[in-house]
Each structure stands twice: as structure tokens, then as C-alpha cells.
Amino acid sequence: MRAKPPQLVRVRPPWSAGLVGAWLLGEGSGPTVRDWSGYGSQGAITAADIATIWGVSPYGRATTLDGANDSISITDGPHLQIAGSLTMLALICPSAFDVNRYLISKYACSIYTTAAGVTIFETRKADNLGWDSNASGPSLSLGAWAVLIGVFDAGAGTKRLWVNGIAGTAVAKTDGGCGAMTSFAWALGRNLGVAGRFAGQMGLGAIWSRAMVPAEILRLTADPFLPFRLLNRLGEF
């Protein structure tokens, strides 16, 4: 009796674990941005002129946000109302630092740049009665692409902001979660509860419902689109 051939097993890349939102911003036209996580939380572009939003970057296609009118609002859902640990990523090239400018945000947790170009990872207390101490990262330069990754680890009781693979100082956050997770939807290029829109190019936004480890963060920094290319090869896109 002939032996059966070995079964091929598809192994999902580790970065796909906990992925709840991924907006690759590669559409090139139109008012809608696809969510590549599989959850279907599409993005809706708000802009003075949608035709001017779309452009190219060293990473391929990208959006160009004017800092005044432009942003992308994400369709909310239970998968994006994250109760505990999370990781959020933004690939951006800023063109202005004159005010606080939000890159990726759900009001309760945001990454933004200050008027001086300092990077901030902001979270709200789990009981929604105030804000935690901010976690800051290295400053950015105008006109330079950067990968920002904010990580809240509920188990370790810390949060930290990584910028281009450089870790900011860990800040204690021991209450287990972020408050106001159901109050506002996620958005790229703004915070729906606060003024201050991002100005510059944006090439990617993504969210995971877990805390990434340093090795994953460094690999993502080197190649932010790697997880999505691997998923595409597995036929999941």
C-alpha cells in the first residue's frame, strides 16, 4: 500500500496574531480605504478634495493629509473596542509640527506629535476618570519617513512608544485597560474627540489586540508591510 503524500500545512506569520485592523492605504483613488485584517472595518476619507489625497511614497501608494480637513474615519466594531493589551502602528512622513497632530487614535489611546516634533503615546485610565502619564519617544524630522509603534502590555503593566526601532522609556500603566473604548471610533490622521489633524503622508495604519514583543517590533520597523505580504502569499487577502 502506497504511503500518502505529506500534507502541506499553512503556517500563519506570527505578526498576524491579534491583528484587528490594517489599512494599507494603497487604493490610489476613491473615498474608501480597505481594512486588510479580515474584519471589514473600512475607512471613510474626509477631505476638501479627495482627488488630492492619493499619491506615492517610497513604500508604494500613500495618502497625503493636509492637516486641516483630511482624515480617515474607521468603521467601529467590538473587535476594535480592545479591553486589554494592544499594539498600534503608523507609518508616516510629517510635513508640520506646529500643534499636536494625531496619527492614529481612538480617543482613549493615541499616537501623536507635539508642536516640537516629540512623539507621544497617550492612554486614558481604565475607569475613564482621567489620563495616564504619557509615554514619549524620539523626536521626528519633517520630511522623513518614520515607523511609530505604541505598545500597551496589560500583563506587564507598562506602555512604551517605539520610533524607528528605538524604544522610549517604559511608563507604568497597571489598571489593565484603556477607558472610553466605546466612545469614539478609530481614525487615521486625527482624534475624533480632540482637535489636531496630521499633516503629511501616511502609508499604513494597523492595530493588534495584544502586546508585541521587541523582536516583532524591530522586524516590523525594518519592513512594515512584511506581515501583509506574507498573508497575501497564503491567499488570505
C-alpha positions in Angstrom: 0.0 0.0 0.0 1.5 3.3 -1.0 2.0 5.9 1.6 0.0 9.1 1.4 2.0 12.2 0.5 2.6 14.5 3.4 0.1 17.2 4.0 1.2 20.8 3.4 0.4 22.9 6.4 0.0 26.7 6.0 1.6 28.5 8.9 0.4 32.0 9.6 3.1 34.5 10.3 3.4 35.5 14.0 2.6 39.1 13.2 -1.0 38.1 12.2 -1.9 37.0 15.7 -4.3 39.6 17.2 -4.5 41.7 14.1 -7.8 43.6 14.3 -7.3 46.4 11.8 -4.9 47.1 8.9 -5.2 49.9 6.4 -2.5 49.7 3.7 -3.7 52.9 2.0 -2.9 51.6 -1.4 -6.2 52.2 -3.2 -4.9 55.2 -5.2 -8.4 56.7 -5.7 -11.8 57.0 -4.2 -13.2 57.8 -0.8 -12.9 54.3 0.8 -9.9 52.6 2.4 -10.0 48.8 2.8 -9.3 47.0 6.0 -6.9 44.1 5.3 -7.3 42.4 8.7 -10.3 40.4 7.6 -12.7 42.2 10.0 -14.1 44.6 7.4 -13.6 47.9 9.3 -13.3 50.0 6.2 -12.1 53.6 6.4 -14.0 56.6 5.1 -12.0 59.5 3.8 -12.9 63.1 4.7 -11.2 65.7 2.6 -11.7 69.0 0.9 -10.7 67.3 -2.3 -10.4 63.5 -2.3 -8.5 63.6 -5.6 -5.6 65.3 -3.9 -5.4 62.7 -1.1 -3.8 60.0 -3.1 -0.1 59.9 -4.1 3.0 57.8 -4.0 5.8 57.2 -1.5 9.0 55.1 -1.2 6.7 52.3 0.1 4.2 52.5 -2.9 1.0 54.3 -2.8 0.1 56.6 0.2 -2.3 59.3 1.3 -1.3 62.9 1.7 -3.3 64.7 4.5 -3.4 68.5 4.7 -3.6 68.9 8.4 -6.8 70.9 8.3 -9.6 69.0 6.5 -8.3 65.5 5.7 -8.6 62.3 7.8 -9.8 58.7 7.6 -12.6 57.5 10.0 -12.7 53.8 10.7 -15.9 51.7 10.9 -16.1 50.7 14.6 -16.9 47.2 15.9 -16.4 45.1 19.0 -13.0 43.8 17.7 -11.7 47.4 17.9 -13.0 48.1 21.4 -10.0 46.5 22.9 -10.2 45.7 26.6 -6.6 45.0 27.4 -3.2 44.8 25.7 -2.8 46.5 22.3 -0.3 47.5 19.7 -0.8 50.3 17.2 1.4 51.2 14.3 1.6 54.3 12.0 3.9 54.8 9.0 4.2 58.5 8.3 6.2 61.3 6.8 5.2 64.6 8.6 5.1 68.0 7.0 4.2 70.1 10.0 4.7 70.1 13.8 3.1 73.4 14.8 0.4 71.9 17.0 -0.4 68.5 18.5 -1.1 66.3 15.4 -2.8 62.9 15.8 -1.6 60.0 13.7 -3.7 57.0 14.8 -6.3 57.3 17.6 -9.4 56.1 19.3 -9.6 58.9 21.8 -8.7 56.5 24.7 -5.4 55.7 23.1 -3.5 57.8 20.6 -0.1 58.4 19.0 0.6 62.0 18.2 3.4 64.5 17.6 3.7 67.7 19.6 4.4 71.2 18.3 8.2 70.4 18.8 8.0 67.1 16.9 8.2 64.9 20.0 6.3 61.7 19.7 3.7 60.7 22.3 1.7 57.6 23.1 -1.3 58.7 25.1 -3.8 56.5 27.0 -6.9 57.0 29.2 -7.3 55.4 32.6 -9.4 52.2 32.6 -12.1 53.8 34.8 -12.3 56.7 32.3 -11.6 59.3 35.1 -8.5 60.9 33.6 -5.4 60.3 31.6 -2.3 58.2 32.3 1.2 59.6 32.2 2.3 59.9 28.6 4.9 57.6 27.1 7.2 59.6 24.8 9.6 58.6 22.1 12.3 60.2 20.0 11.5 63.3 18.0 10.8 63.2 14.3 12.2 65.2 11.4 10.0 66.9 8.9 10.0 65.2 5.5 11.5 62.0 6.9 9.5 58.7 7.0 9.1 57.1 10.4 7.6 53.9 11.9 5.8 54.5 15.2 4.6 51.6 17.3 2.8 52.1 20.6 2.5 49.0 22.9 0.4 48.7 26.0 1.2 45.4 27.8 -1.6 44.8 30.4 0.2 41.8 31.9 3.4 43.7 32.5 1.6 46.9 33.5 3.6 49.1 31.1 3.3 51.1 27.9 6.0 52.2 25.6 6.4 54.0 22.3 8.9 52.8 19.7 10.1 55.1 16.9 12.1 53.7 14.0 13.1 50.7 16.2 14.3 52.9 19.2 12.3 52.3 22.4 11.1 55.2 24.5 11.1 54.9 28.3 8.5 52.4 29.6 5.7 54.1 31.6 3.7 52.3 34.3 0.0 51.5 33.4 -1.3 48.9 35.8 -5.1 49.3 35.6 -5.4 46.7 32.8 -7.0 48.7 30.0 -8.0 52.0 28.4 -11.2 53.7 29.2 -13.7 55.2 26.8 -13.1 52.5 24.2 -16.7 52.7 23.0 -17.0 56.5 23.0 -15.3 57.2 19.6 -14.2 55.3 16.6 -10.6 54.8 15.5 -9.3 57.3 13.0 -6.1 57.8 10.9 -4.8 61.4 10.8 -6.9 62.7 13.7 -8.5 62.1 17.0 -12.3 62.3 16.8 -12.6 63.7 20.3 -9.7 66.3 20.1 -8.5 68.9 17.5 -5.2 68.5 15.7 -5.1 66.7 12.4 -1.9 65.1 10.9 -0.2 66.9 8.1 2.0 64.9 5.7 2.0 61.5 4.1 0.7 58.3 5.7 1.5 54.9 4.3 0.0 52.4 6.8 -2.0 52.1 10.0 -2.6 48.9 11.9 -3.9 47.7 15.3 -3.4 44.4 17.2 -5.3 43.3 20.3 -2.1 42.1 22.0 1.3 43.5 23.1 4.0 42.9 20.5 7.5 41.9 21.8 10.7 43.7 20.9 11.8 41.2 18.2 8.5 41.7 16.4 8.7 45.4 16.6 12.2 45.6 15.2 11.2 43.3 12.3 8.1 45.5 11.6 10.2 48.6 11.7 12.6 47.2 9.1 9.7 46.2 6.8 6.2 47.5 7.9 4.4 45.7 5.1 6.0 42.3 5.7 3.0 40.7 7.6 0.6 41.7 4.9 2.8 40.3 2.1 3.1 37.0 3.9 -0.7 36.8 4.4 -1.2 37.6 0.7 1.1 34.7 -0.2 -1.1 32.4 2.0 -4.1 33.6 0.0 -5.7 35.4 2.9 -6.0 38.7 1.0 
